[in-house]
């Protein structure tokens, strides 16, 4: 370990606490949003079809959008701290922490833009719509998001394992998250029927995959908080 650099890097307990809490809160808001994609009014043909989806009231779409904004804002706070977590443990792996953090921030911004367009479309539309079908943002929160999380998962996992900033399971499970989202990238070739598992906007390739990532980030947040407590206990021992 580069001890000369290590001695210069400081991460106050308060900052570490906020980083961990942000991951947990982000997951809470994401889990609150997820069921709203499945609780939609019944709609039968010819009123509804592959092109239109299930017509939804504005309040439902905007509530989902709000929860998404809150979740991604919290995840952005977490991602901004990844580099510092890694550098504090071992400055030699700062670049990997920076790559992970930048990819994570890019994910939050791209996804927030996609959901913002959907919410804005619902506000503008005179009639009820299903923005997961009628608003073509599928690649933003689909394949592009998957690629950003692949980069994040690989860089973060490697940095954690080499720097030992967090327990080993965080690093190995980060690779699993990267593999999961890599598997989601080809969904862009399978249409836009969101009721199908593996469509570009499918409930599996998008909602379920992102739900797993959010749950994992909550576990990482808990690990960060526990790590801080362990380090403080060791310092007083």
RADASUL-V529030 format. One record per residue. N is the residue number from 0. RES is the residue in one letter. SS is DSSP state (H for helix, E for strand, C for the rest). OMEGA is omega in whole degrees, -180 to 180 (* if undefined). BURIAL is I if it has 24 or more other C-alpha atoms within 12 Angstrom, else O. Layout:
n=N res=RES ss=SS omega=OMEGA burial=BURIAL
n=N res=RES ss=SS omega=OMEGA burial=BURIAL
This chain:
n=0 res=X ss=C omega=179 burial=O
n=1 res=X ss=C omega=-173 burial=O
n=2 res=X ss=H omega=-180 burial=O
n=3 res=X ss=H omega=176 burial=O
n=4 res=X ss=H omega=-177 burial=O
n=5 res=X ss=H omega=-178 burial=O
n=6 res=X ss=H omega=-177 burial=O
n=7 res=X ss=H omega=-175 burial=O
n=8 res=X ss=C omega=179 burial=O
n=9 res=X ss=C omega=175 burial=O
n=10 res=X ss=C omega=-177 burial=O
n=11 res=X ss=C omega=178 burial=O
n=12 res=X ss=H omega=180 burial=O
n=13 res=X ss=H omega=179 burial=O
n=14 res=X ss=H omega=178 burial=O
n=15 res=X ss=H omega=179 burial=I
n=16 res=X ss=H omega=180 burial=I
n=17 res=X ss=H omega=179 burial=I
n=18 res=X ss=H omega=179 burial=I
n=19 res=X ss=H omega=-180 burial=I
n=20 res=X ss=H omega=180 burial=I
n=21 res=X ss=H omega=178 burial=I
n=22 res=X ss=H omega=-180 burial=I
n=23 res=X ss=H omega=180 burial=I
n=24 res=X ss=H omega=177 burial=I
n=25 res=X ss=H omega=179 burial=I
n=26 res=X ss=H omega=179 burial=I
n=27 res=X ss=H omega=179 burial=I
n=28 res=X ss=H omega=179 burial=I
n=29 res=X ss=H omega=178 burial=I
n=30 res=X ss=H omega=176 burial=I
n=31 res=X ss=H omega=-180 burial=I
n=32 res=X ss=H omega=-169 burial=I
n=33 res=X ss=H omega=-178 burial=I
n=34 res=X ss=H omega=-178 burial=O
n=35 res=X ss=H omega=175 burial=I
n=36 res=X ss=H omega=-178 burial=I
n=37 res=X ss=C omega=178 burial=I
n=38 res=X ss=C omega=-178 burial=O
n=39 res=X ss=C omega=179 burial=O
n=40 res=X ss=C omega=177 burial=O
n=41 res=X ss=C omega=-179 burial=O
n=42 res=X ss=C omega=-176 burial=O
n=43 res=X ss=C omega=175 burial=O
n=44 res=X ss=C omega=3 burial=O
n=45 res=X ss=C omega=-178 burial=O
n=46 res=X ss=C omega=-179 burial=O
n=47 res=X ss=C omega=178 burial=O
n=48 res=X ss=C omega=-179 burial=O
n=49 res=X ss=C omega=-177 burial=O
n=50 res=X ss=C omega=-173 burial=O
n=51 res=X ss=C omega=-175 burial=I
n=52 res=X ss=C omega=178 burial=I
n=53 res=X ss=C omega=-176 burial=I
n=54 res=X ss=C omega=-173 burial=I
n=55 res=X ss=E omega=174 burial=I
n=56 res=X ss=C omega=-178 burial=I
n=57 res=X ss=H omega=-175 burial=I
n=58 res=X ss=H omega=-180 burial=O
n=59 res=X ss=H omega=-180 burial=I
n=60 res=X ss=H omega=-178 burial=I
n=61 res=X ss=H omega=176 burial=I
n=62 res=X ss=H omega=174 burial=I
n=63 res=X ss=H omega=-179 burial=I
n=64 res=X ss=H omega=180 burial=I
n=65 res=X ss=H omega=178 burial=I
n=66 res=X ss=H omega=179 burial=I
n=67 res=X ss=H omega=178 burial=I
n=68 res=X ss=H omega=-179 burial=I
n=69 res=X ss=H omega=180 burial=I
n=70 res=X ss=H omega=-177 burial=I
n=71 res=X ss=H omega=175 burial=I
n=72 res=X ss=H omega=178 burial=I
n=73 res=X ss=H omega=179 burial=I
n=74 res=X ss=H omega=177 burial=I
n=75 res=X ss=H omega=177 burial=I
n=76 res=X ss=H omega=178 burial=I
n=77 res=X ss=H omega=-177 burial=I
n=78 res=X ss=H omega=179 burial=I
n=79 res=X ss=H omega=-179 burial=I
n=80 res=X ss=H omega=-176 burial=I
n=81 res=X ss=H omega=-179 burial=I
n=82 res=X ss=H omega=-177 burial=I
n=83 res=X ss=H omega=176 burial=I
n=84 res=X ss=H omega=-178 burial=I
n=85 res=X ss=H omega=-176 burial=I
n=86 res=X ss=H omega=179 burial=I
n=87 res=X ss=H omega=-179 burial=I
n=88 res=X ss=H omega=-180 burial=I
n=89 res=X ss=C omega=-174 burial=I
n=90 res=X ss=H omega=179 burial=I
n=91 res=X ss=H omega=-176 burial=I
n=92 res=X ss=H omega=-180 burial=I
n=93 res=X ss=H omega=-178 burial=I
n=94 res=X ss=H omega=179 burial=O
n=95 res=X ss=H omega=176 burial=I
n=96 res=X ss=H omega=179 burial=I
n=97 res=X ss=H omega=178 burial=I
n=98 res=X ss=H omega=179 burial=I
n=99 res=X ss=H omega=-179 burial=I
n=100 res=X ss=H omega=-179 burial=I
n=101 res=X ss=H omega=178 burial=I
n=102 res=X ss=H omega=179 burial=I
n=103 res=X ss=H omega=177 burial=I
n=104 res=X ss=H omega=178 burial=I
n=105 res=X ss=H omega=177 burial=I
n=106 res=X ss=H omega=-177 burial=I
n=107 res=X ss=H omega=-178 burial=I
n=108 res=X ss=H omega=-180 burial=I
n=109 res=X ss=H omega=-179 burial=I
n=110 res=X ss=H omega=180 burial=I
n=111 res=X ss=H omega=177 burial=I
n=112 res=X ss=H omega=-180 burial=I
n=113 res=X ss=H omega=-179 burial=I
n=114 res=X ss=H omega=176 burial=I
n=115 res=X ss=H omega=177 burial=I
n=116 res=X ss=H omega=178 burial=I
n=117 res=X ss=H omega=180 burial=I
n=118 res=X ss=H omega=179 burial=I
n=119 res=X ss=H omega=178 burial=O
n=120 res=X ss=H omega=178 burial=I
n=121 res=X ss=H omega=179 burial=I
n=122 res=X ss=H omega=-176 burial=O
n=123 res=X ss=H omega=-174 burial=O
n=124 res=X ss=C omega=177 burial=O
n=125 res=X ss=C omega=-179 burial=O
n=126 res=X ss=C omega=177 burial=O
n=127 res=X ss=C omega=-179 burial=I
n=128 res=X ss=E omega=169 burial=I
n=129 res=X ss=C omega=-173 burial=I
n=130 res=X ss=H omega=177 burial=I
n=131 res=X ss=H omega=177 burial=I
n=132 res=X ss=H omega=-169 burial=I
n=133 res=X ss=H omega=179 burial=I
n=134 res=X ss=C omega=-172 burial=I
n=135 res=X ss=C omega=176 burial=I
n=136 res=X ss=C omega=-173 burial=I
n=137 res=X ss=H omega=-177 burial=I
n=138 res=X ss=H omega=179 burial=I
n=139 res=X ss=H omega=-179 burial=I
n=140 res=X ss=H omega=177 burial=I
n=141 res=X ss=H omega=-172 burial=I
n=142 res=X ss=H omega=-178 burial=I
n=143 res=X ss=H omega=177 burial=I
n=144 res=X ss=H omega=179 burial=I
n=145 res=X ss=H omega=-179 burial=I
n=146 res=X ss=H omega=179 burial=I
n=147 res=X ss=H omega=180 burial=I
n=148 res=X ss=H omega=173 burial=I
n=149 res=X ss=H omega=179 burial=I
n=150 res=X ss=H omega=179 burial=I
n=151 res=X ss=H omega=-175 burial=I
n=152 res=X ss=H omega=-179 burial=I
n=153 res=X ss=H omega=-178 burial=I
n=154 res=X ss=H omega=-179 burial=I
n=155 res=X ss=H omega=179 burial=I
n=156 res=X ss=H omega=180 burial=I
n=157 res=X ss=H omega=-178 burial=I
n=158 res=X ss=H omega=180 burial=I
n=159 res=X ss=H omega=-178 burial=I
n=160 res=X ss=H omega=-177 burial=I
n=161 res=X ss=H omega=-177 burial=I
n=162 res=X ss=H omega=-176 burial=I
n=163 res=X ss=C omega=178 burial=I
n=164 res=X ss=C omega=-180 burial=I
n=165 res=X ss=C omega=180 burial=I
n=166 res=X ss=C omega=-176 burial=I
n=167 res=X ss=H omega=-178 burial=O
n=168 res=X ss=H omega=178 burial=O
n=169 res=X ss=H omega=180 burial=I
n=170 res=X ss=H omega=-179 burial=I
n=171 res=X ss=H omega=179 burial=I
n=172 res=X ss=H omega=175 burial=I
n=173 res=X ss=H omega=175 burial=I
n=174 res=X ss=H omega=179 burial=I
n=175 res=X ss=H omega=177 burial=I
n=176 res=X ss=H omega=178 burial=I
n=177 res=X ss=H omega=180 burial=I
n=178 res=X ss=H omega=179 burial=I
n=179 res=X ss=H omega=-177 burial=I
n=180 res=X ss=H omega=172 burial=I
n=181 res=X ss=H omega=178 burial=I
n=182 res=X ss=H omega=-180 burial=I
n=183 res=X ss=H omega=-176 burial=I
n=184 res=X ss=H omega=-178 burial=I
n=185 res=X ss=H omega=179 burial=I
n=186 res=X ss=H omega=179 burial=I
n=187 res=X ss=H omega=-180 burial=I
n=188 res=X ss=H omega=-172 burial=O
n=189 res=X ss=C omega=170 burial=O
n=190 res=X ss=C omega=-174 burial=I
n=191 res=X ss=C omega=176 burial=I
n=192 res=X ss=C omega=-173 burial=I
n=193 res=X ss=C omega=177 burial=I
n=194 res=X ss=C omega=177 burial=I
n=195 res=X ss=C omega=-174 burial=O
n=196 res=X ss=C omega=-168 burial=O
n=197 res=X ss=C omega=173 burial=I
n=198 res=X ss=C omega=180 burial=I
n=199 res=X ss=C omega=176 burial=I
n=200 res=X ss=C omega=-174 burial=I
n=201 res=X ss=C omega=-177 burial=I
n=202 res=X ss=H omega=178 burial=I
n=203 res=X ss=H omega=-175 burial=I
n=204 res=X ss=H omega=180 burial=I
n=205 res=X ss=H omega=-173 burial=I
n=206 res=X ss=H omega=-176 burial=I
n=207 res=X ss=H omega=-180 burial=I
n=208 res=X ss=H omega=180 burial=I
n=209 res=X ss=H omega=177 burial=I
n=210 res=X ss=H omega=177 burial=I
n=211 res=X ss=H omega=179 burial=I
n=212 res=X ss=H omega=-180 burial=I
n=213 res=X ss=H omega=178 burial=I
n=214 res=X ss=H omega=178 burial=I
n=215 res=X ss=H omega=179 burial=I
n=216 res=X ss=H omega=175 burial=I
n=217 res=X ss=H omega=178 burial=I
n=218 res=X ss=H omega=176 burial=I
n=219 res=X ss=H omega=178 burial=I
n=220 res=X ss=H omega=177 burial=I
n=221 res=X ss=H omega=179 burial=I
n=222 res=X ss=H omega=178 burial=I
n=223 res=X ss=H omega=179 burial=I
n=224 res=X ss=H omega=178 burial=I
n=225 res=X ss=H omega=179 burial=O
n=226 res=X ss=H omega=179 burial=I
n=227 res=X ss=H omega=180 burial=I
n=228 res=X ss=H omega=-180 burial=O
n=229 res=X ss=H omega=-179 burial=O
n=230 res=X ss=H omega=179 burial=O
n=231 res=X ss=H omega=179 burial=O
n=232 res=X ss=H omega=180 burial=O
n=233 res=X ss=H omega=-179 burial=O
n=234 res=X ss=H omega=-180 burial=O
n=235 res=X ss=H omega=-177 burial=O
n=236 res=X ss=C omega=* burial=O
